[in-house]
Amino acid sequence: LAAALARQGHAVTYVVEQAMSADRARQGWQPPSLPGVTLRIANNDQAVREAVDAAAPGSIHICQGIRANGLIGQAQRLLAQRGRRQWVVMETVDDGGPHGWVKRAVYRAHFLRWRRHLAGVLASGWRTADWVRARGMPAARVFPFAYFLPGALPGAVPTDADGSAFRVLFVGQFIERKRLGQLIDALAALAQRSAADFRLQVVGSGPLEASLREHGQRLLGERLQWIGSLPMDAARACMTRADVLVLPSRHDGWGAVVSEALMAGTPAIASDACGSAGVVRASGVGGVFPAGDVVALGELLGRTMAAGRVTPSQRQALAAWARCLGAEAGAAYLQEILAFDSRSQAVRPAAPWEKRGTKR
């Protein structure tokens, strides 16, 4: 998104604490190329202060999150002291469980304290905008947003040797929150009640690998293909050869793999606890199921397989629609948001996936 803004003629400075975390590197992430963008590393209070002081008086500042922010919180306080125009960009907050009300109350207090300093909130995730408004942020200053990605991947036709197995793909960490085990359970139940010919391909790594691998092998046998950790580009290549990507998470602020799959022309299935569930619905393919409902996930997978494998023309149509999730579309949308004056009679900017409608 930063590079796309630079391509569209803006002077963009990107300030980070580090180029890449060790955890992301283990997952196959790579530092992005940022042509035209000024990159600053600010890993202490003094460096943050210098970054804020170096910014032009009329510049616009977009900061990640609003609580428990460490150095970002320091930058936000300095910007507020200087009366600089600042926005918050944030993903869906996990407020489930018996103590979720505490988190909601804390966020409400933060928004009530900070809203006079904020030009607005870019709320990434299906229900995030409504959640932020419910915490006290004025509705006119909250805009649905997304995890915008580099250019779309070309679609590709799956090329199984036998040409028949329906490819279900999971890409992610092997941790409880991602619920790969529930996807395995749903597919195992589907295999027992139907003659569906499918293969589950698993890409990723994590602490639960041994137990999940044993669980999957026991329930799915040869239907399971355990690929393991891959570099980002190789994982995206797997998406172009899949028939559907599934993200069954208990919670995901967004779930970038969903956007990547759609941009590759591959339908996606996501739980309703994923921030990307909204764009899955807007895509008109794949589907959304209640998080934790293994039966509903199995039924949705069954319907998806019964509808048949995606054709080249369907891939092309989906990839063309999914350009609304690309960085260029995101940069154009952000410019509309920043130029919008809620006090005027102008039409409020619509999110790119809303402009393009659905595929149904």
NORNORQUI-V790180 format. One record per residue. RES is the residue in one letter. PHI is phi in whole degrees, -180 to 180 (none if undefined). PSI is psi in degrees with one decimal (999 if undefined). Layout:
res:phi:psi
RES:PHI:PSI
RES:PHI:PSI
This chain:
res:phi:psi
L:none:-42.0
A:-62:-44.2
A:-66:-36.7
A:-66:-38.7
L:-62:-39.8
A:-65:-40.8
R:-63:-28.6
Q:-89:13.0
G:101:8.4
H:-98:148.4
A:-84:114.7
V:-120:127.3
T:-114:128.6
Y:-112:117.7
V:-110:125.1
V:-133:159.9
E:-82:-33.9
Q:-154:156.8
A:-69:-36.5
M:-160:130.0
S:-76:154.7
A:-62:-35.7
D:-65:-45.0
R:-65:-38.9
A:-62:-39.2
R:-65:-27.1
Q:-82:-1.8
G:97:4.4
W:-71:153.6
Q:-134:144.1
P:-57:132.6
P:-75:156.8
S:-81:133.1
L:-126:65.9
P:-62:134.3
G:83:-2.7
V:-107:136.9
T:-84:118.7
L:-101:127.6
R:-121:133.9
I:-96:120.5
A:-127:96.2
N:-113:18.8
N:-156:169.9
D:-60:-40.7
Q:-65:-42.2
A:-66:-35.6
V:-66:-44.1
R:-61:-42.0
E:-65:-38.1
A:-65:-41.6
V:-66:-44.0
D:-65:-28.6
A:-77:-15.9
A:-73:141.7
A:-63:146.1
P:-55:-34.9
G:-92:10.0
S:-74:159.6
I:-108:133.2
H:-115:128.8
I:-117:116.6
C:-114:141.8
Q:-80:116.3
G:79:173.6
I:-137:-3.9
R:-145:156.5
A:50:48.4
N:-103:-4.7
G:59:-123.7
L:-67:-30.1
I:-64:-40.7
G:-60:-37.8
Q:-62:-44.2
A:-62:-42.0
Q:-63:-39.1
R:-66:-41.5
L:-65:-41.2
L:-63:-40.6
A:-64:-41.6
Q:-61:-33.2
R:-92:-0.2
G:67:29.1
R:-83:150.4
R:-76:118.0
Q:-133:147.4
W:-120:159.4
V:-114:134.0
V:-113:131.1
M:-150:154.2
E:-98:178.6
T:-58:134.1
V:-93:134.0
D:-82:100.0
D:-116:28.2
G:-78:173.9
G:87:172.1
P:-66:-20.8
H:-103:15.2
G:-61:-31.5
W:-64:-30.4
V:-65:-45.4
K:-63:-41.5
R:-63:-40.3
A:-67:-39.8
V:-64:-43.9
Y:-65:-38.6
R:-61:-43.0
A:-62:-41.0
H:-64:-44.7
F:-67:-39.4
L:-64:-35.0
R:-74:-38.1
W:-98:-13.4
R:-63:-26.1
R:-72:-18.5
H:-94:-11.6
L:-101:131.2
A:-71:-29.9
G:172:-179.1
V:-127:130.0
L:-96:105.5
A:-100:99.7
S:-84:121.3
G:132:152.4
W:-52:-51.7
R:-111:8.3
T:-65:-40.7
A:-60:-46.8
D:-64:-37.4
W:-64:-42.7
V:-66:-42.2
R:-61:-39.5
A:-67:-19.7
R:-88:3.8
G:109:-0.2
M:-79:130.7
P:-54:133.6
A:-58:-35.3
A:-66:-17.4
R:-109:18.3
V:-120:127.6
F:-128:132.1
P:-60:139.5
F:-139:-176.7
A:-149:172.1
Y:-92:87.7
F:-78:138.4
L:-119:166.0
P:-60:177.4
G:-48:154.8
A:-63:148.5
L:-85:147.2
P:-69:141.2
G:-71:157.6
A:-148:149.8
V:-89:129.7
P:-56:141.4
T:-128:56.9
D:-62:149.7
A:-60:-40.6
D:-91:-8.5
G:69:13.3
S:-123:-32.2
A:-67:130.7
F:-81:123.2
R:-92:116.3
V:-103:130.1
L:-121:134.2
F:-119:130.0
V:-130:119.6
G:166:-175.6
Q:-78:149.3
F:-92:76.8
I:-133:162.9
E:-58:-39.7
R:-61:-30.1
K:-79:-20.4
R:57:42.0
L:-61:-35.4
G:-58:-37.1
Q:-70:-33.9
L:-65:-42.1
I:-61:-44.4
D:-61:-43.6
A:-64:-41.1
L:-70:-36.2
A:-64:-41.9
A:-65:-38.7
L:-63:-40.3
A:-64:-31.3
Q:-74:-30.9
R:-105:-2.0
S:-145:170.2
A:-99:20.7
A:-58:132.7
D:-101:108.8
F:-142:166.1
R:-137:131.3
L:-96:120.2
Q:-105:130.0
V:-119:121.5
V:-120:128.6
G:148:-168.8
S:-158:168.7
G:157:174.0
P:-66:-22.6
L:-94:13.9
E:-57:-48.5
A:-61:-48.3
S:-68:-39.9
L:-68:-37.4
R:-65:-42.9
E:-65:-42.0
H:-62:-45.6
G:-67:-40.9
Q:-65:-38.1
R:-68:-39.1
L:-89:-32.4
L:-112:-20.9
G:56:-124.9
E:-72:-10.2
R:-73:-13.5
L:-99:127.7
Q:-118:108.4
W:-93:106.0
I:-89:-35.3
G:88:-166.6
S:-73:139.0
L:-136:151.5
P:-60:157.9
M:-55:-45.0
D:-64:-38.9
A:-68:-37.4
A:-64:-39.4
R:-66:-34.5
A:-63:-36.6
C:-61:-36.0
M:-64:-35.5
T:-70:-14.1
R:-107:3.6
A:-94:158.4
D:-93:-27.7
V:-158:140.9
L:-103:139.3
V:-122:129.2
L:-123:95.9
P:-93:24.7
S:-56:148.0
R:-68:-33.7
H:-159:137.6
D:-147:124.4
G:-55:-39.4
W:-139:-71.3
G:103:73.5
A:-60:-27.4
V:-62:-28.1
V:-65:-47.8
S:-61:-43.1
E:-61:-42.8
A:-64:-48.4
L:-61:-39.4
M:-70:-19.7
A:-90:0.6
G:84:16.3
T:-106:125.1
P:-59:156.6
A:-131:147.2
I:-118:132.0
A:-138:152.3
S:-74:159.8
D:-76:1.7
A:-96:6.0
C:-97:135.4
G:-60:-29.6
S:-80:0.2
A:-59:-31.9
G:-64:-41.4
V:-76:-26.3
V:-62:-46.0
R:-63:-42.1
A:-65:-28.6
S:-67:-25.4
G:79:4.3
V:-130:168.8
G:66:-131.5
G:164:174.6
V:-124:138.1
F:-130:158.3
P:-65:129.1
A:-56:132.7
G:87:-6.8
D:-92:93.8
V:-66:-36.9
V:-63:-46.9
A:-63:-38.8
L:-64:-43.5
G:-62:-40.9
E:-66:-40.9
L:-66:-40.0
L:-63:-40.1
G:-62:-43.0
R:-66:-38.5
T:-64:-43.9
M:-67:-38.5
A:-65:-28.7
A:-73:-14.6
G:98:165.3
R:-72:150.8
V:-69:138.9
T:-92:164.8
P:-56:-40.7
S:-68:-36.1
Q:-66:-38.8
R:-63:-45.8
Q:-62:-41.5
A:-66:-42.6
L:-67:-44.0
A:-62:-38.0
A:-65:-43.2
W:-62:-41.5
A:-72:-1.8
R:-60:-19.0
C:-66:-13.4
L:-100:3.5
G:-84:164.2
A:-63:-36.1
E:-65:-43.7
A:-65:-39.5
G:-65:-40.1
A:-66:-41.3
A:-64:-41.5
Y:-64:-43.8
L:-62:-39.7
Q:-62:-39.0
E:-63:-41.7
I:-63:-47.1
L:-66:-27.7
A:-88:-11.6
F:-75:136.8
D:-116:110.1
S:-66:-15.6
R:-82:-13.9
S:-89:179.9
Q:-95:11.2
A:-66:152.3
V:-73:132.5
R:-64:136.7
P:-59:138.1
A:-100:143.7
A:-62:146.7
P:-55:-39.4
W:-72:-19.4
E:-81:-37.0
K:-61:-40.5
R:-82:-4.7
G:70:-164.5
T:-111:169.6
K:-95:1.6
R:-74:999
